[in-house]
Amino acid sequence: MNPYLDLPSPAQPEAGQLASIYGLANHGLSNLHRVYWNLPTASLYEEVVFRGEARISHLGPVVVTTGKHTARAAADKFVVREASTENQVWWGEYNRPFSAEKFSALHTRMAGFLQGRDVFVQDCYAGADPEYRMPIRIVTEKAWHSLFARNMFMKIRSTEALKRHVPEFTVICAPSFHASPIIDGTRTETFIIINFSQRLAIIGGSGYGGEIKKTIFTVLNFLLPAEGVLPMHCSANVGPDGDVALFFGLSGTGKTTLSADPTRSLIGDDEHGWSESGVFNFEDGCYAKVIRLSPEAEPQIHACTRRFGTILENVVLDPLSRRLDLNDDALTENTRGAYPLDYIENYLPPKMAGHPRNVVFLTCDANGVIPPIARLTPDQAIYHFLSGYTSKIAGTEIGLGAEPEITFSTCFGGPFMVRHPYAYGEMLKARLMKHDITCWLVNTGWTGGPFGVGKRIGIRHTRALLEAALTAKLKNVEYRIDPVFGFEVPLAFEGVPPQILDPAATWPSREDYDRKYRALAARFIENFKLIKDGCAENVAQAGPGSVAGGA
């Protein structure tokens, strides 16, 4: 839509009715054309269609294409280096420093770009626990991004509360605005920059909705540990008797799918905090991969792709029938659905529960050598938490090819961890010991050989083993000690073929399996050297043993 054509839009009469008295001038934004404050879902639909930002699919979801970026631009994320971050941030690959002067100049140019244009504002909260929730503000150039924020964060229902809302952190997202690397000091025209001293983040050059979501998560990862809250990249659910389970894992490992269990109530699918009172969701929505979703294997998530209010990113749509093809990866492998948490039938309305009884680390092992489930000691749990081994699945980050890429992402969320990994590791270990929690390593990757040779472990087997772990059915079965990693692996369990529990038995060649397993163990050892400083010796010794050293 041409921003200079002053055409009346559907929501124009309501644009300022839910405006906060704490205006956008406080964020350096002025001379805007029109500000649409806190529009509800139906109004945002009308604005999205009016502005030609998306199409409406069969049964109601909004279908958008995000342009050049169909995944996170992790290499274009920066943190402003200033007094409050200088000695607190783990500077390096994930937290690249950016000067305060460059930030101010870029922010000023972005504010100039937005002059004379419409913007959308959603005032909301991050965090379900009233004691720790953070008032936030999401300012967007696109109406659909405002709907995305409304789906993902905690909504404010009271008109009076909206008018008095004062954010503690603000995100400004303008995908049409591009940086100049030469002038601005960015890597490319795309940027995601967080300034903790100004409590402000700016995003430009990318329309991928996940950048908004993960920017707030990164902010919480920095701020909440100072309040005694452990921020976690995990999903969480709770059983009928109040037993909470956490599922850590990177995108593509099954966090969303496995936590959406019809026999348990869903607390949340991706981001949580763990306080002295228990676990609470940071969000009010889900952001799930939808490529090749099956109504049989993932019925609840699949149903959300047929609901009004859901946003579908880069899903292929038939232009005539407006029906979706969830199997088509023509635009990206990383197709996504953003929908309110209450679209999942068995969600837990408070989005809060007690302390976990089980903690599960999900890994997608493209090598095909990690067993489908293993029980960990507390030290082994922290070792695997700090290692964060998995295989990145195509499309979840820019630059990934068709084949999975072996990676170690510390705390199962390295790009979002602002402090040193062991700061989070120490907090997790203290909680594991205090609450006597059982920890599991679950492989949702390959069996019978590596990627290209073997096949993905069947989800029905993964679900059966998880159900057994969470209900204590695996507590008293017979285990073997893995000779390389030292964790305990069940020898047999009813309903699961014994050979699946022993990955070596599924390979055509035991020699090839051993070679691959020892090579992976060596990778673990080399990776841990990068984060060993500050790590307790007993944790450092809880990884692969000397057997692996001779690989």
Beta strands, then each sheet from edge to edge (+ up, - down):
strand 1: 34-37
strand 2: 55-56
strand 3: 62-64
strand 4: 77-80
strand 5: 96-98
strand 6: 118-126
strand 7: 134-140
strand 8: 154-155
strand 9: 169-174
strand 10: 191-195
strand 11: 200-204
strand 12: 230-238
strand 13: 244-248
strand 14: 265-268
strand 15: 271-274
strand 16: 279-281
strand 17: 285-289
strand 18: 311-313
strand 19: 316-317
strand 20: 324-325
strand 21: 336-340
strand 22: 352-353
strand 23: 356-363
strand 24: 373-376
strand 25: 389-392
strand 26: 405-408
strand 27: 438-443
strand 28: 446-447
strand 29: 455-456
strand 30: 479-481
strand 31: 488-490
sheet 1: 1+ 6+ 7- 9- 11- 10+ 4+ 5+
sheet 2: 1+ 6+ 8-
sheet 3: 2+ 3- 18- 21+ 17-
sheet 4: 14+ 12- 13+ 23+ 27+ 24-
sheet 5: 14+ 12- 15+ 16- 22+
sheet 6: 19+ 20-
sheet 7: 25+ 26-
sheet 8: 28+ 29-
sheet 9: 30+ 31-
end
